[in-house]
Amino acid sequence: MKVVVLHSEVSMGAGKDEEDVLIQVEAVTHALQDLGFEPLAVPCALNLQSVADRLKRIQPAFVFNLVETIGGTGRLIHIAPSVLDHLGIIYTGARTDALYLSSNKLLAKNLLHGAHIPTPKWFVPAGLENLEHLEGGRYIIKSVWEHASVGLDEDSVVFAEDPGFLLEEMKRRQERLGGDCFTEAYIEGREFNLSLLGGEKDPKVLPIAEIRFDGFPSDRVKVVGYRAKWEEESFEYLNTSRCFDFSREDAPLICRLEEMAKACWSLFGLRGYARVDFRVDPAGNPWVLEVNANPCLSPDAGFAAASVRAGMDYSQVVGKILQDSGIFLH
């Protein structure tokens, strides 16, 4: 059965965050072959008519959607499933609306807030312009659209008590954050990643991972920034470890995180697989940082690590993603 692995086109000189999709393509391709399919990798670029024409010629039984960027920007991530919807082709993972709502961090935070799921307080530039007073504290400046920690590092966290200062800092970082940015209260504390895999009724929460900042001085800002994710020789990369072991005292917190992750899955109408990132403050309160639809599937990434911890091999994971996306294995 002929199928397509649709992925972001990687241009010359692209960063490691963009190049990583090619590693995912190779891994998913091998898994699909193990499951008895005939996969063909197809890049998705800004020339959507060319992409659509090629898919029409191939006539795949389904598409495994690995598109993370189009034209080098995460702002267009939802375009790929939208084209597939238009062509009437079945595809894996989040649907168009869910991908759009979760990839736009401001829309995502508004949805979370409306559903009473705790997320750190945030400001957009227009809100700061009309604000006379700002509660003094640490704030982190983020891209609205870009994921994979693009433009994020420890100097993204600033101390501010004046809205004008924070506004200037946001403007100064706009270009490296892909244009649109916002700021949210920085939550000091523990960081957790919860990977979810679609199931028959409810999503399965895979073993929970805590990101530990080994070797970080007590006064150093702890963020999983670009260097921590992609620059293998950096201090941040070498000192952010993933841990799956917890004490009995953490049991109530683990249950709470699982409940909140499932609530996010339901709220955004996710499908196939997802990851929800949390910070837990010193008082033990969990805060949702991001809801990641179609997270990274590289064999060395967090989702695959959680799957291995759950006793599943890569092909089994891909098979579960297919099934939850309405694709039946033969």
C-alpha positions in Angstrom: 0.0 0.0 0.0 1.5 3.3 -1.1 1.7 6.1 1.5 3.3 9.5 1.8 5.5 10.9 4.6 4.9 14.6 4.2 7.6 16.8 5.8 8.9 20.3 5.9 11.3 21.2 3.1 14.7 21.9 4.6 16.6 24.7 2.9 20.4 25.1 2.7 21.8 26.6 5.9 18.8 25.6 8.0 19.2 25.3 11.7 19.4 22.0 13.6 15.8 22.4 14.7 14.6 22.3 11.0 17.1 19.6 9.9 15.7 17.3 12.6 12.6 16.6 10.6 14.8 14.6 8.2 15.7 12.3 11.0 12.0 11.9 11.8 11.3 11.1 8.2 13.9 8.3 8.1 12.6 6.8 11.4 8.9 7.0 10.4 9.7 5.6 6.9 11.4 2.5 8.4 8.5 2.0 10.9 5.9 2.2 8.1 7.9 -0.4 6.1 7.9 -2.7 9.1 4.2 -2.3 9.2 3.9 -3.4 5.6 3.5 0.0 3.8 5.4 1.5 0.9 6.3 5.0 2.1 7.5 7.8 -0.1 8.9 11.0 1.4 7.5 14.3 0.0 8.6 17.8 1.0 6.0 20.5 1.6 7.1 24.0 0.5 5.4 27.3 -0.2 4.4 26.1 -3.7 1.3 24.4 -2.5 -0.1 23.7 -5.9 3.0 21.7 -6.7 2.6 19.7 -3.5 -1.1 19.1 -4.2 -0.4 18.0 -7.8 2.3 15.5 -6.6 -0.1 14.1 -4.0 -2.8 13.7 -6.6 -0.4 11.8 -8.9 0.8 9.5 -6.1 -2.7 8.9 -4.7 -1.5 7.7 -1.3 -3.7 5.6 1.0 -2.8 8.1 3.7 -0.3 10.7 4.6 1.9 10.7 7.7 2.1 14.4 8.5 5.5 15.5 9.7 5.3 19.1 8.5 6.6 21.5 11.2 7.3 24.6 9.2 6.6 25.9 5.7 8.9 28.4 4.2 11.0 28.1 7.3 8.3 29.4 9.7 6.1 27.6 12.2 3.4 30.2 11.5 2.2 28.0 8.6 2.2 24.6 10.2 -1.5 24.3 9.9 -1.4 24.7 6.1 -0.3 21.2 5.4 -3.3 19.4 7.0 -5.6 22.1 5.5 -4.3 21.1 2.0 -4.9 17.4 2.9 -8.4 18.2 4.0 -9.0 20.0 0.7 -7.7 17.0 -1.2 -9.7 14.5 0.9 -6.6 12.6 2.0 -6.5 10.9 5.4 -3.6 12.0 7.5 -2.0 11.3 10.9 -2.0 13.5 14.0 -3.8 16.7 14.8 -6.4 18.1 12.5 -6.1 21.5 11.0 -8.1 23.4 13.6 -6.4 21.7 16.6 -2.9 22.3 15.0 -3.7 26.0 14.5 -5.1 26.5 18.0 -2.2 24.8 19.7 0.6 26.2 17.6 -0.5 29.8 18.2 0.5 30.1 21.8 -1.7 33.1 22.5 -4.9 31.3 21.3 -3.7 28.2 23.2 -3.3 30.2 26.5 -6.7 31.9 26.0 -8.3 28.4 25.6 -6.5 27.1 28.7 -7.5 30.1 30.7 -11.1 29.8 29.6 -11.2 26.1 30.6 -9.7 26.9 34.1 -6.5 25.0 33.3 -3.6 27.0 35.0 -1.2 28.7 32.6 1.2 31.5 33.5 -0.1 35.1 33.3 0.8 36.7 30.0 0.9 40.0 28.2 0.9 41.0 24.5 2.5 44.3 23.4 -0.8 46.1 23.1 -1.7 45.1 26.6 1.6 46.5 28.0 1.1 49.8 26.2 -2.1 50.3 28.1 -0.7 49.1 31.4 0.3 51.7 34.0 1.7 49.3 36.6 3.4 45.9 36.4 3.9 43.5 39.2 7.6 43.3 39.6 9.2 39.9 38.9 10.7 37.7 36.3 9.1 37.4 32.9 10.0 35.2 29.9 9.7 36.5 26.3 8.6 34.0 23.8 7.6 33.6 20.1 3.9 33.4 19.4 4.4 30.8 16.6 7.9 29.2 16.7 8.4 26.0 18.6 11.5 23.9 19.2 12.8 26.7 21.6 13.6 28.9 18.6 14.9 32.2 19.9 14.7 31.0 23.5 17.6 31.0 26.0 18.3 32.2 29.5 18.5 35.8 28.5 14.9 35.5 27.4 14.1 35.8 31.1 14.2 39.4 32.4 13.3 41.1 35.7 10.8 43.8 35.1 8.6 46.1 37.1 8.0 48.7 34.4 5.7 47.8 31.5 7.7 50.2 29.2 10.9 48.3 29.9 9.3 44.9 29.2 7.8 46.3 26.0 11.2 47.5 24.8 12.7 44.1 25.5 10.0 42.4 23.5 10.5 44.7 20.5 14.3 44.1 20.7 13.7 40.4 20.4 11.0 40.4 17.7 13.2 39.5 14.7 14.9 36.4 16.3 11.4 35.2 17.6 9.9 35.2 14.1 8.1 38.6 14.4 5.2 38.1 16.9 6.1 37.7 20.5 4.6 37.9 24.0 5.7 37.6 27.6 4.5 35.5 30.4 5.4 35.2 34.1 8.4 33.1 34.6 7.6 30.1 36.8 10.6 29.0 38.9 10.4 25.4 39.8 10.4 21.8 38.3 9.8 21.1 34.6 7.8 18.1 33.3 7.0 16.7 29.9 3.9 14.5 29.5 3.7 12.6 26.3 0.3 11.2 25.2 -0.6 8.5 22.7 -4.0 8.0 21.3 -6.0 5.0 22.6 -9.4 3.4 22.0 -11.2 5.7 24.5 -8.8 8.0 26.2 -5.2 8.9 25.4 -2.5 6.9 27.1 -0.2 9.0 29.2 3.3 7.6 28.7 5.8 7.6 31.6 6.3 11.2 32.8 9.7 12.8 32.3 11.1 15.5 34.5 13.8 17.8 33.0 16.5 18.2 35.6 18.9 21.1 35.5 22.0 19.2 36.7 25.0 21.3 37.4 23.1 24.6 37.1 24.2 27.1 39.7 21.4 28.1 42.1 21.4 31.7 40.7 21.3 30.6 37.0 18.0 30.8 35.1 16.7 27.4 34.2 15.1 27.2 30.8 15.1 24.5 28.2 16.2 26.9 25.5 17.6 26.4 22.0 21.1 25.4 23.2 19.7 22.9 25.6 17.8 21.2 22.8 20.1 21.4 19.8 23.7 22.4 20.6 25.3 19.1 21.9 28.5 20.7 23.1 26.8 23.4 25.1 26.6 23.6 28.9 22.8 23.7 28.7 22.6 20.5 26.5 25.0 18.6 28.8 23.3 19.6 32.0 19.6 19.1 31.2 18.8 15.5 31.8 15.6 13.5 31.4 14.4 11.5 34.5 11.5 9.1 34.7 11.9 8.0 38.4 9.9 9.7 41.2 9.5 9.3 44.9 6.3 8.3 46.6 5.8 11.9 47.7 5.5 12.9 44.1 2.5 10.5 43.5 -0.3 13.1 44.0 1.6 15.6 41.7 2.0 12.9 39.0 -1.7 12.2 39.1 -2.6 15.9 38.9 -0.2 16.3 35.9 -1.8 13.3 34.1 -5.3 14.7 34.7 -4.3 18.1 33.3 -2.6 16.6 30.3 -5.7 14.6 29.4 -7.8 17.7 29.9 -5.6 19.5 27.4 -6.0 16.7 24.9 -9.7 16.9 25.2 -9.8 20.7 25.1 -7.8 21.0 21.9 -9.4 17.9 20.2 -6.0 16.3 19.7 -5.4 13.1 17.9 -2.7 10.5 17.4 0.0 11.9 19.8 0.9 15.0 21.7 3.0 16.4 24.5 2.1 18.9 27.3 4.9 20.8 29.0 4.5 21.9 32.6 6.3 23.9 35.3 5.5 23.2 38.9 6.2 26.1 41.3 7.7 25.7 44.8 4.2 25.5 46.3 3.5 22.4 44.2 1.1 24.2 41.7 1.3 22.9 38.1 1.2 25.4 35.2 0.8 24.4 31.5 3.5 26.1 29.5 2.7 24.6 26.1 0.4 22.1 24.4 2.4 20.5 21.5 0.3 18.7 18.8 2.4 16.4 16.6 5.6 16.7 18.7 9.0 15.7 17.6 9.3 11.9 16.7 13.1 11.7 16.5 14.3 8.5 18.1 16.3 10.5 20.6 13.6 13.0 21.5 11.4 13.0 24.6 8.3 11.3 23.0 10.4 8.3 21.8 12.2 8.1 25.2 8.8 7.9 27.0 7.6 5.3 24.6 10.6 3.1 25.3 10.1 3.6 29.0 6.5 2.3 28.4 7.9 -0.8 26.7 6.9 0.1 23.2 9.2 0.0 20.2 9.1 2.7 17.5 7.0 0.8 15.0 4.4 0.1 17.7 4.2 3.8 18.4 3.7 4.6 14.7 1.0 1.9 14.5 -0.8 3.4 17.4 -0.7 6.9 15.8 -2.1 5.5 12.6 -5.0 3.7 14.4 -5.9 6.8 16.5 -5.9 8.8 13.2 -8.5 6.5 11.7 -6.1 4.4 9.6 -6.5 0.7 9.9 -3.5 -1.6 9.8 -3.5 -4.5 7.4 
